[in-house]
């Protein structure tokens, strides 16, 4: 029984309880349950790109419209082709809202401020139901209204179905609320409001905000830990824009993917940007020994209309084989425990380099064109690494 084995593996954690804490220094944190390595390259370039949303008195990322999410990179090889360059028109095959493979042209506006493919605001859950990228959200998305946009009342009713498991770091039940006027005090900002009052603002008929709400339901402990760290950093740096750690947290919150594997060899291929060797030569091993779960709500927004250039920022979690055999809710919950522990530790996510770029359309099963090995020869998307240089941040949990 894989679930029973996994629960035994988590026994030390369960013995002390799961606490989400604001104090991230010498005070107690989550019991460490996984040996975690997060690696990557510093493709954030925060000072240049302006990923400094959520200043003390602003909304969360309020200067980033849903179709204009900022992410630095400027075409550098380090970022594996992360949606930057010039205005272009991509022709590609993808999942339609009917779940079929279709070929279509999509204009993708890309500048030095990375922008996503326009997703539109029409209500249709077919894409969520058929694309494997949305698997972590499936049990929640399946309960959404079939024909009309869910308002905050519908989202809060969905929260109630899960018995109050979605709480902030102070243990207060999360409540989704309409986005209000621009805040005039620190306490009314997006992250402080979520931390102090457990209120998460949601704009009406907005995919980006809807996905943020669904990620709160799918990974509540991680979102609470991330919100607590954001709040602590904002308090510490009230007199200036986001800190390097705040930028790293924002990158993962927006465009994160969690990568699970028990194979250090496969994780090393990903760290070293050896994309064709990983996704093609080792394809069967990847299918058997790796799992990829979308976390970032902006990445979910992009996944409604996938395009070549979509690049996530990933955290790599070495995990036991039993965890890889979990499915659905059991897998979500296990990942949430590991990831919350990881995010709560201030030794992690200290800078953009803490995250590994991942060209998500290379993941087997996530894009029809990757059934051909030639797809991975496109080095404008599957770019090589810097081939040396400074090492990435990493840590181990035993």
N, C-alpha and C positions, 0 to 999 in steps of 0.2 A: 504494500500500500504506500504509494509515493507520497501522498499527502501526510500520512502518519509519520513517515520517515522525516519529512520536512519539519513537521511540528516538533519532533524530538530534537531536530537540529536547532530550532528556535527556542528551546526550553529555557536557556539562560536569559533570553530577552523577556520571555513571558513572566519569569520569576520576579523580575524587578519592575515590570509594567512598562508601558509605552508612554513616555512623557515628552512633550514637545516644549522645549525651554527657550526662553529668550537669552539667558546667560550662556554664552558660548565660549567661556574661557576655562577656568578651573572647575566650574560647577559640573554636576552630573549631566551626561548626555544620554542619548539612546544607547542601550547595550549594543556593542558592535557584533554584527551577526554575519557579515560577509567579508571576505578579503577583497578590497576594492582597489582598482587601479583606474584613475582617470588620466587620459593622456591626450595630447594633441599639439596643435601649433597655435601661436598667438595671432589668429586672424581677426581679432576683434578690432584693433586699431581705434580704440574708443575716442581718443582725443580728436582724431581726424574725422571720424564718421559721425560723431554726435549721438551715439547711443547713450544718451544721458536722460532718458525719459524719467518721469516720476520725480521731478524736482520736488522740493519740500511742499509746495503749495499746489502742485498740479494733479491732474488725473493720472491714472496709470497709462503711460505711453500716449498721452493725449495729443502729442504733436506727430504721432504716426497714424495716419489714416489707415483703415483696414487693408487697403491695397498698396500701402507705401511703407512697409516695415523696414526700418534701417538696419543695415548690417554691414560692417566695414569689410574690406577685402581688396577692392579696387583691382581685381584681376590678378592678384599675386598668386604664384603657384602654391603658396601655403594653404590657400583656402579651398582647394579642389573645385574651383569653378562655382563659387557660391553666389550665383544670381547677380553678377555685376558686369558692367560693360556699357553698351549703348542700346538705344532703342532697337529692337529686333523683332522678328516674327518667326516663331518656331513652328515647324510642322512636325507633329508627333502622333503616335498612337497612344491611347489612354483608355481608362475606364469611363464609360459614359454613365449617366445617371440611371441607365437601365442595366448596368452591370456588364455591358458588352464592350469588346475592344473596338474602338473607333479611331479613325484618322481625322484630324482636324487642325486648323491653323488657329493659333492663339497669340494675340499681341501681348508681349511681355515688356513692359516699360522698365528698363533697368539703367540706372545711372550709378554714380559713386555712392548714392544712398540706395541700397538694394531695395527693390520693390517686388512685391509678389504678383503673380498672375491674378487678374481681376476675377473674383469669385462671384460677384453679384450678390444680391440679397434675396433672391427668390427662394421660397420655402419648398424643399424637396429632399427627402431623406433617403432616396434610392442609392445615392453614392455612398452614404454611410453604411447602408446595409450590405453593399456588394464588394467594396474595396477592402482588402485585408489590412490596409493601413489604419482603418478605424476600429480594429478588433478590440482595443482596450476600452472603447466607449460603447460597445455594442449593447450591453445589458441596460444601459441608461437611454441610449438613443432609441432603442426599440420601444420605449415607453413614452416617447414624445408624441404629440398630436400628429395625425397623419396628413392633415390638410391645412393647418394654420400654424403660424409662428407661435411658439410657447412664450408666454409672458412670464414675468417674475413669479406670479402666482402659480403657474404650472410648474416652474422649476422648483419652487419651494415645496409644492405638493410631492414632487419626485423625491426631494430630500427626505420628506417625512416617511416615505416608503421604506427607507433604510434605517429607521430607528435612531436617528440622532448620531450616527457614526461620523458625520462630517462636521468637525469642530475646528476652531482655530487653536493656536498654541496655548491659549488660556483656558481651553476646555469649553468655550462658549459655542453654541450651535450656530453654524453659518446660516445667514439669511441673505438671499439675493434681493437687491433693491434697485429701483430705477436710478440711472445716473442723474445726479443733481447738478445744480449750477456749479461753476468753477469754485473750488474751496478757497476760503479766505484765511484758514488757520491750518497749522500743521496737522492737527487731529482729524481734519476733514479730508486729507489727501487719501489716495486710493489705498496704499499699503497701511498707513496708520488707522484708517477707518476699519479695515479688515482685522487688524490686530486688536484694536481697542474695543470695537463694538461688534465684531464678527459680521460686518456688513460688506458684501461684495457687490459692487455696482455693475449693472448690466444695461447696455444700450438696447433699445427695442429693435427687433428684426435685424440683428447684426451677428453674422456667423462667428466673427472673432470672439466676441463676448460670450456667445452661446458655448463655444468650445472651451473657453476658460471655465465656465460653470460646470461643464461636463467633466473636465479634468479634475476639478475639485471633488467631484463625486467618485471618480475612478481612482484617484491617488490622494486621498484627503490628508494623510499624515505628511506626505511630502510637500503638498501645497502649504500646509500649516507651518512646517519647519522653514520653508522658503520665505513665507510672509514674515515670520519672526525675525529671520536674519535681515530681511529688507528693512524692517522697522528699526532694528538695532543700528544698522548702518545709517539710516536716514537721521536718526537721533544724533548720532556721532558726527555726521557731516552736514548739519543744517546750513552751514555757511557756504557750502559749495555744491557742485553737481555730484553725480553719482561717483562712488568709489570704484576702484578696479574690481573689488569683490561684488559690488552691486551690479556692475556691468556683466560679469560672468553669470550671476544669478538671472539677470534679465535675458541673456542669450539662451540659457537653458529653458527658462520659463516660456519663452516665445518659440524657439526652434529646436527644442531638445528631443533626443531619442535615447532610450536606454538600451544598451547592448549587453546581453547575457551570454556567457559561455563558460564551459569548464575546460576549454582548450586554450592554453596560453599561446600556442602556435597561431591559432586563428586570430586571437586578439592582437598578436604582434603584427600580423599581416595588415590588419586594419590601421594600427598605429603608424605603420610605415608606408601607408598609402599604396600598397601593392594590390590594387583593386582587381585586376584581371586574375591574378593568382588566387586571390581570396574568393571572388564571386563566380569565377568560371572554372579554374583548375581544381579548386577545392569545393565546388558547388554542392556535392552530396554531403560533404562534411559540414558545410555551413547549414544546410537544411536540417541535419540531424543534431548538431552540437551548438547552434547559436539561436538566439531569439532576439528580435528587434521590436521594441514597443515605442510608438510615438508618445511623447509627453507634451511637447510645446503646442500651445493652442494656435499660434500663428501657423505652425507647420500643418496642423489639421485643416486650417483655412485654405492653405495652398493645395492640400491633397484633394480638395473638391475638384480642382482642375490642375492635375499634375503637369509639370513642364520640365524639360531637360534644363538643368541648372539648379533644381531644388537641392539644397545642401543643408543638412541638419548639423547640430552640434551635439555630440554624443558623450555620455558617461559609460564607461566600460565596467561591468560588474562580473568578475570571476565568481561563479556559483557552482554548487554541487550538482551532479547529474540529476538528482531527484527534483530539483527546482525546474529544470528544463522540461521535465515531463508533465508539469502542471499545465492546466488549460483554463481559459476563461477567468472566472472570479478568483479561483485559487491562485492563479498566476499573478493577476493584478495585485492581490493582497500581499503576496510574498514579495513582489517587487516593491510595493509601497513601503514595507517595513525596511528593506535594505536601503532604498533610496532616501527615505526620511532620515535614517541614521547617518547616511553619507552627507546629505545637504546640511544637517544640523551642526556638523563639525566645521569650525572655522578654518581648519587646516585645508579644507577642500573648497573648490570654486573661489579661489582667491584672485583669479585673473582669467582673461579669455583663453589663455594657453591651457587652462585646466580641461578644456573640451576638445574632443577629436572631431574634425570635420567628417561628415559621412554623406556621400552622394546617394540619397535615399532610393533613387530609381534603379540603383544597382542591386538592391536587395532581391534575391530570388522570390518570384511570385508577386512582386509589387509593381511590375511594369512589363507589358507584353514584349517590348523590344529586347529586354535583357535575356530572352530565350536564345539569342544568338550571341556567340562570343565576340563578334565584330562590334557589338554595342560598346564593349569595354575598351575599344581602341580609340575612342573619342577622348583625346587628352585635354580638350578644352573643358570637359566635364570631369573625367576621371584623371585629375592632374597628379603628377608625382609630388612627393614631399620635397622639403628643402635639401634633402640628401646630406644631412649633418647638422651643424649648428647646435644651438643650445638645446638641452634636454627638456622634456615636458615635466610638469608637476605630476607626482604620483604618490600614492600611499598604500599601505597594506593593512588589512584587517584580518586578524587570525581568529 
